């Protein structure tokens, strides 16, 4: 592996997962804490846990347990890349996720794509997948247009 190549996280899912949420690639802060959406300013956990009326789990294990209990699979479209800091716009030499890994071993009914890069990469590779998918407003703190209502509307369709 190149000195500059960074590796993302393994998917979180099990055979009962019904919703697949795909991000782009872990931020610097997420890579430091070794789990998805590790930047406390990112609105992902606040939005998803808030939908279910639950507190945000503190630990990686607690977040994993929450996701599996709520039948949510979580992964990133980019599994390995070169990136400057946390900016999606700087992703280079990206290797994309083999979504069949999750889709063949779970009951995914819908796919939500967290932001523009995740959506673009997904459509390029899986646009004809046969599972409903939707581009969502990025939960990143860099997105000033984010509102939880769009996410909650999509979650209500599954739950």
C-alpha positions as CSV (number, residue, x, y, z in Angstrom):
1,X,0.0,0.0,0.0
2,X,1.3,3.5,-0.9
3,X,2.5,5.7,1.9
4,X,-0.4,8.1,1.0
5,X,-3.1,5.5,0.8
6,X,-5.6,5.4,3.6
7,X,-8.0,2.6,4.4
8,X,-11.6,3.0,5.5
9,X,-13.6,0.8,7.9
10,X,-15.3,-2.6,7.5
11,X,-19.0,-2.5,7.0
12,X,-21.4,-2.7,10.0
13,X,-24.3,-5.0,9.1
14,X,-25.9,-8.4,9.8
15,X,-28.5,-10.6,8.2
16,X,-31.3,-8.4,9.5
17,X,-30.1,-5.1,8.2
18,X,-32.9,-3.3,6.2
19,X,-31.4,0.1,5.5
20,X,-27.9,0.7,4.1
21,X,-26.3,4.1,4.7
22,X,-23.3,4.8,2.6
23,X,-20.9,7.7,3.3
24,X,-17.9,8.7,1.2
25,X,-14.7,8.1,3.3
26,X,-13.9,8.5,7.0
27,X,-12.8,12.0,8.1
28,X,-9.5,12.6,9.9
29,X,-11.4,12.6,13.3
30,X,-13.2,9.4,12.4
31,X,-9.9,7.7,11.5
32,X,-8.5,8.8,14.9
33,X,-11.4,7.2,16.8
34,X,-11.5,4.3,14.4
35,X,-15.2,4.5,13.7
36,X,-17.8,6.1,11.4
37,X,-18.7,9.8,11.9
38,X,-16.2,10.4,14.7
39,X,-16.3,14.2,14.3
40,X,-18.6,15.4,17.1
41,X,-19.7,18.3,14.8
42,X,-21.0,15.8,12.2
43,X,-24.7,15.5,12.5
44,X,-25.0,11.8,11.5
45,X,-25.4,10.3,15.0
46,X,-27.5,13.1,16.3
47,X,-29.9,12.7,13.3
48,X,-30.1,8.9,13.3
49,X,-30.3,8.4,17.1
50,X,-32.7,11.4,17.3
51,X,-35.1,9.8,14.8
52,X,-35.4,6.8,17.2
53,X,-35.5,9.0,20.3
54,X,-32.3,7.5,21.7
55,X,-29.2,9.0,23.2
56,X,-26.0,8.8,21.1
57,X,-23.9,5.9,22.3
58,X,-20.5,6.9,23.5
59,X,-18.5,3.9,22.4
60,X,-17.8,2.2,19.0
61,X,-19.4,-0.9,20.5
62,X,-22.5,1.0,21.6
63,X,-22.9,2.6,18.2
64,X,-22.5,-0.8,16.5
65,X,-25.1,-2.3,18.8
66,X,-27.5,0.6,18.1
67,X,-27.1,0.1,14.3
68,X,-27.6,-3.6,14.4
69,X,-30.6,-3.3,16.8
70,X,-32.2,-0.7,14.4
71,X,-31.4,-2.9,11.4
72,X,-29.1,-0.3,9.8
73,X,-26.1,-1.2,7.8
74,X,-23.3,1.4,7.6
75,X,-20.4,1.6,5.2
76,X,-18.5,4.0,2.9
77,X,-18.4,4.0,-0.9
78,X,-14.6,4.5,-0.8
79,X,-12.7,1.8,1.0
80,X,-9.2,3.0,0.2
81,X,-7.8,6.2,-1.2
82,X,-5.4,9.1,-1.0
83,X,-7.1,12.1,0.6
84,X,-5.9,15.5,1.9
85,X,-7.4,15.9,5.4
86,X,-11.1,15.2,5.3
87,X,-12.3,16.9,2.1
88,X,-14.1,14.6,-0.3
89,X,-13.0,16.9,-3.1
90,X,-9.4,15.7,-2.6
91,X,-10.1,11.9,-2.8
92,X,-7.8,10.3,-5.4
93,X,-7.1,6.8,-6.5
94,X,-10.3,5.6,-4.8
95,X,-11.2,1.9,-4.5
96,X,-14.9,1.5,-4.1
97,X,-16.9,-0.8,-1.9
98,X,-18.0,-4.2,-3.0
99,X,-21.6,-3.8,-2.0
100,X,-22.5,-7.3,-2.9
101,X,-20.8,-8.3,0.4
102,X,-23.6,-6.6,2.3
103,X,-26.5,-7.0,-0.1
104,X,-26.2,-10.7,-0.5
105,X,-26.1,-11.3,3.3
106,X,-28.8,-8.9,4.5
107,X,-32.4,-7.7,3.7
108,X,-31.6,-4.2,2.4
109,X,-34.8,-2.4,1.3
110,X,-33.3,1.1,0.7
111,X,-30.0,2.8,0.4
112,X,-29.3,6.3,1.6
113,X,-26.2,8.1,0.2
114,X,-24.7,10.6,2.6
115,X,-23.5,13.4,0.3
116,X,-22.4,14.0,-3.3
117,X,-19.3,11.9,-3.6
118,X,-21.0,8.8,-2.1
119,X,-23.9,9.3,-4.5
120,X,-21.7,9.9,-7.6
121,X,-19.6,6.8,-7.0
122,X,-22.6,4.7,-6.2
123,X,-24.4,5.7,-9.4
124,X,-21.3,5.1,-11.5
125,X,-21.0,1.5,-10.2
126,X,-24.4,0.5,-8.9
127,X,-26.9,2.8,-10.6
128,X,-28.9,-0.2,-11.9
129,X,-28.9,-2.1,-8.6
130,X,-32.6,-2.7,-8.3
131,X,-32.8,-1.4,-4.7
132,X,-34.3,2.1,-4.2
133,X,-31.6,4.6,-3.4
134,X,-31.6,8.3,-2.6
135,X,-28.9,11.1,-2.4
136,X,-29.1,12.8,1.0
137,X,-27.8,16.1,2.2
138,X,-24.4,15.5,3.7
139,X,-24.4,15.4,7.5
140,X,-20.9,16.9,7.4
141,X,-20.4,20.1,9.5
142,X,-19.1,21.6,6.2
143,X,-22.7,21.5,4.8
144,X,-24.6,24.6,5.8
145,X,-27.8,23.4,4.1
146,X,-28.3,20.3,6.2
147,X,-31.6,19.7,7.9
148,X,-32.6,16.5,9.7
149,X,-36.1,16.6,8.2
150,X,-35.0,15.1,4.9
151,X,-33.3,12.2,6.7
152,X,-36.2,11.6,9.0
153,X,-38.6,11.5,6.0
154,X,-36.5,8.8,4.4
155,X,-36.1,6.9,7.7
156,X,-39.9,6.9,8.1
157,X,-40.3,5.1,4.8
158,X,-38.3,2.1,6.2
159,X,-39.4,2.3,9.8
